[in-house]
Amino acid sequence: MSKFRLPLREDLIGQDPYGAPQDRVVARLNVNENPFAPSQELRQALAAAVMESSAEINRYPDRDAEQLRGALSNYIVREAGITVAWEQIWVANGSNEVMSHVMSAFGGPGRVALTFAPTYSMYPDYARDSFTNLITIERTADFTIDVGGACEAIVANRPSLVLVASPNNPTGTETPLDALRALAECAEHNNALLVVDEAYAEFRRDKESTAIRLLHQFPNIIVTRTMSKAFGFAGARVGYCLASSPAIINALMLVRLPYHLSAITQAVAIAALSMTGELANQVEILRSERDALVQDLLDLNIQVVPSDANFILFGQFPSRHDVWQALLDRGVLIRETGPEGWLRVSIGTPEENKLFIESMRNIMNLNPIL
Ligand SMILES: *Cc1c(COP(=O)(O)O)cnc(C)c1O
C-alpha cells in the first residue's frame, strides 16, 4: 500500500466544489438562465462564425480580444446609452473569470475585500482562491445596504475592494444609484475600488440606475456584466467588465492566463452581439412574467422580496427543504439558497412559470403549514 497522501492545500481540505444540480426535469428554474432557446437564424450565424474563425484555429487567438471588446463597447451604447471606450472593457470566460482577475490583481494576501450578505455564493470562493480576507457586512432586514454603516466599515477595515451585486443575487435587490454614488465616494477616499456586479442589469425595473453612469465621475469603479443571463448565452461563457480607466484593465491583464479566451468564443460572441434583436423581446417577456409571478405568490400569502432580476426570493417557510422537494416531485427544480426559510425561483418560459405557480398552489393547499 502506498503511503501517498494528496498534498492538497490545507484550506481546501473538506471543501465542496460549486455545483447546482443539472437534473433534466420539466422546468429548470434554478440557475437564472434565459429559458428561451436561440432562434434558427442566430444558430446559423453562430455556426458561420465558427466556420470562419476555425480557418486559423492553428494559431493562438487574439490575446487581448480587441475586436470583441469593441463589439461590447457598441452593445453598451445601445443597451445603456453610454459611451465606454473598448480600452475600458475587459472580457473573459464568464464574469466569474473577470471577477477572479479582479481579485487576483487587487486583492491578495494581507488585503481585504468587503461585501454585503446575503449575496452571491461565489465571492467567498474568489476570496479564498486569491488569499484575500473577505469581510461580510449584513444587509438590513429588507436586504438593502446601510450606506452610512458601510462607509464606517470601509474606514475601519481598509479594503482594497468593495463588492456590491446589484441587482443582488439571491435577493433580487437593486442598490439605487445614489447609494452607489455614496459608496464610490467613500471607497475613493479610502483608496478602494467599488466593484458593482451587474449580472442581471438588463432585467432591472429602472433602466437608468446602472453603475456604468458612475464610470466617468469616479476613478475607482468596475462594473461587471455577463452574456450568461439576459443575453441567453450561458453555454458560451462570456463575461466582461467596464472600468473607470484603461489603467484598471491593464492591471487585470497582468493576471489573466495566456490566451485565456478561445478564438471560437470570441467569434461567436461577436456574432451574437450583432444580432440582439430577438433579445429585447425575450427580456420584456421575462420582466413582465416576473412581475406577474410576484403577484401570484403574494396572492398565496407568501412573502416576496421586490425583484429587479430574473428570479424571485420568496418565503419564509418553516421547512424550505420540504417545499423544494415537493416542487421537484412535480417536475420543478428551483434553488434552495439565501437566508434560512427562503427559496429562489428563476423566471422561466410562460409554460414553466405556470407549472411552478400551479404546483405552489397545490402544495400550499395540501399542507398550509409548510
Ligand atoms: C450568474 C451570476 C454571475 C455570472 O456568471 P457568469 O456565467 O460567470 O458570467 C455573476 N454574478 C452574479 C451575482 C451572478 O448571479
The ligand as an SDF file (V2000), in Angstrom:
LIG
                    3D

 15 15  0  0  0  0  0  0  0  0999 V2000
  -24.8080   34.3830  -12.6570 C   0  0  0  0  0  0  0  0  0  0  0  0
  -24.0040   35.4010  -11.9470 C   0  0  0  0  0  0  0  0  0  0  0  0
  -22.7700   35.8190  -12.4440 C   0  0  0  0  0  0  0  0  0  0  0  0
  -22.1900   35.3510  -13.7000 C   0  0  0  0  0  0  0  0  0  0  0  0
  -21.8480   34.3200  -14.1480 O   0  0  0  0  0  0  0  0  0  0  0  0
  -21.0300   34.0230  -15.4880 P   0  0  0  0  0  0  0  0  0  0  0  0
  -21.8320   32.9900  -16.1440 O   0  0  0  0  0  0  0  0  0  0  0  0
  -19.7010   33.5530  -14.9840 O   0  0  0  0  0  0  0  0  0  0  0  0
  -20.9090   35.2870  -16.2630 O   0  0  0  0  0  0  0  0  0  0  0  0
  -22.0900   36.8210  -11.7880 C   0  0  0  0  0  0  0  0  0  0  0  0
  -22.5650   37.3770  -10.6870 N   0  0  0  0  0  0  0  0  0  0  0  0
  -23.7380   37.0080  -10.1650 C   0  0  0  0  0  0  0  0  0  0  0  0
  -24.2360   37.7030   -8.9550 C   0  0  0  0  0  0  0  0  0  0  0  0
  -24.4790   36.0060  -10.7680 C   0  0  0  0  0  0  0  0  0  0  0  0
  -25.6450   35.6260  -10.2170 O   0  0  0  0  0  0  0  0  0  0  0  0
  1  2  1  0
  2  3  1  0
  2 14  2  0
  3  4  1  0
  3 10  2  0
  4  5  1  0
  5  6  1  0
  6  7  2  0
  6  8  1  0
  6  9  1  0
 10 11  1  0
 11 12  2  0
 12 13  1  0
 12 14  1  0
 14 15  1  0
M  END
$$$$
